[in-house]
Amino acid sequence: MTDVFDHEKLDVYRLTLEFIRWVSVLLKELHAQPGVASGEVRDQLDRASLSILLNTAEGNGKRQMPLRARYFDDARGSAMECAACLDALVAKQLTTAERILPGKQMLVRIVSMLSRMVERFSSGGYVREEQGEYGSALKVEDEDEDDDENERKKS
């Protein structure tokens, strides 16, 4: 039996590996096109796809929940960057929207999973109102009345 690291058990990690395999084929196709200047987008897409994988693995190894969330959020940002790179390739007419569709579909799933992970491991990152106690408004009014009374005494 082969030992596996915890991050290798994550669905998002395995899906990211699948995305990297898919994008590697696309990058080879783009590189093989004669006379096409796509180097900067190819390099950025290659780096961003790897960043998803590495940040997911590193984040999963962190014990502090906010730090863990930060790495997953960075991975999420890299996935969004990959989606933008794919859009740029279409905008530059280096590939078609149909060709990048499978990659974009994987990225939607990756971003969704990472978003849930960020939310799960974030502490205090969301603003929520606490439920007030019954009668708390009366206490505020009483305090206001005391302030009014103090102001009258000063005058």
N, C-alpha and C positions, 0 to 999 in steps of 0.2 A: 504494500500500500504506500502511496506517495504522500508525504507530508505536504500540507498546503498552508499558506499564510492566511490570516483572517480576511485580508482584503480580496484574496482570490475567490472567496465564497460569495462576495457581493455581486448581485445581478448587474448593478451599474458598472462594475469593473469589467465583468465579462462582456457586456454590451459595448463598452468602450473599446475593448480589444477587437470586437467584431467591426466596429466603426473604423479603427485603425487599419485593419485588413482591407476594408472596402476603399478607404481613402488612398491607401498605398497604390492600389490598382489605378485609381483616377490620376494620381500624381505621375505614375509611369506613362500613362496615355498622354498627359499634357506635355511631359518632357520629350516624348517622341515626336511631337508635332514640329515639323521643320519651320523655322522662321517665326515662331510664336514666342513673344516675350511674356512669359507667365511666371518667371522665377520668383519675384517678390511675393506673389500670392501663394505659390506652391510652398515656399519656405515657411511662410506664416501659418498656413494650414497644417503643415507637417509639425511645426513646433506647438501649435495650439492643441492639436489632437493628442500629442504626447503629454502635454500639460494636464489634460483632463485625467489621464490615466495615473500620472505621478502624484498629482494632488489628491486624488481619491485614495490611493494607497497610503500616502503619508498621513492624510487626515484620519484614516481609519486606525492608524497606529497611535494616535494621540489620546491621552487619558483625560485631559481637561476638556470638558464639553464645549466651551466657547472657542477654544483653539481648534478643536475638531470641526466645528461648524465653519470656521473661517477657511479651512482648507477645502471643505466641500463647496463653499461659496466660490472660492477661487476656481475650482474645477468646473463649476457651473458657468462662471464667466468665460472660461476657455471654450466650453461647448458653444456658448453664444457667439464667440469669436469665430469658431469653425463655421457656423451657419452663415455668418457675414462673409467669410472667405468664399464659401460656395456661391453665395449671391454675387459676389464680385466677379467670380469666374464667368458667370452667366452674363453679367452686365458688360464685361469686356469681350463677350462673344467668343470665349475660349472653350465653352461647352454649352450644353443645353439644359433647360430646366428639367426635362425628363431624365437626363443623365444623373443629375444630382438629387433627384427625388428620394431614392433609397437612403442616401446619407442624411438628408434633412429629416426623414422619418425617424431614423435612429437617434438623431440629435434631439428631437422633440421628446423622445422617451428618456434619454439621458438627462436632459434638463429637468424634466418632471421628477425623476427619481432623486436627483441631487437637491432640488428645491425642497422636497419632503425631508431629506436628511438634514439640510440646513435648519429647517424649522424645528425638527426634532431635537437637535443638539444645541440650539441657541438658548441662552438663558438671559432673560431680561431684554431680549432684542425686540420685543413687541409691546406696544402700548396697550394696556388693558385697564379698564376701570374695575376697581374692586366693588363688590356689592356692599352698599351702605346698610347700616343698621336702621331698623325702624325707629323713627323719632329723631334721627340725626339732624334733620332740617330744623327741628325745634331747638336743638343745642346751638346751632349757628345763629338762629334768631335771638336766643338769649344772650349770646356773646355780643351781638350787634347792639342790643338794648343796653348792655353794660357799657359799651363804647360810647353810646349816645349820652348816657348818664354821666360818664366821666367828662365828656366834652361840656356838658351843661355846668358841671361843678367848676370847671376851669374858667368859664365866662364870668 
